[in-house]
Amino acid sequence: MQFIFVIILIAFLIGLLSRNKGDGFLDTLSSGCGTLITIIVILVIIFIYLASK
């Protein structure tokens, strides 16, 4: 249960870095989740590329 709260908190903090003025909580959280997923996908691609060498 704490793991979910930590993930939401991290997504919200990342969203705060990329939010637009006037965005609500859900817009900020959505932006953070999108950024977090993008970072994870890029890291997985890099890991697969380095593991195949």
N, C-alpha and C positions, 0 to 999 in steps of 0.2 A: 504494500500500500504506500509506503514511503517512497518507493522507487517512482511511482506515478507522479507524486507531488514534486519530486526532484526534477523529473523530465519536464513537467509543466513550468516549473520555476526557471529552468535553463532556457526553455523556448521563449518564455516571456522576457527574460533578460536579453536574449539575442534580438528579439523583436523590438525592444526599446532602442537598440542601436540603429535600426533601420526604419523606424516609424515616421509617418508624416504628421505634421501638426494637425490636430483635430481628430486623429484616429481614436477609436474606442478601444476597450480592452480586447475584444475579440479580433479586431483588425490587427492589433499588435501581436496577439498570440498566434494568429494565422501567419503573419509575416515571419515570426520567429520559428514556427514549425517548418515552414517552407525552406528557410535558410538552414535549419538544422538537418533536414532531410537531404538537402543539396550537399552539405558538407559530408554527411555520412556516405552518400553515393560516390562522391569524388574520392574519399578515403578508401572505399572498397575497391574502386577501379584501380587506384594506385597500388593497393596491396596485391590484387590479382596480377597486375602487370609485373610487379617486382618478384612475386612468387614463381612466375613462369620462366624467369631468366635462369 
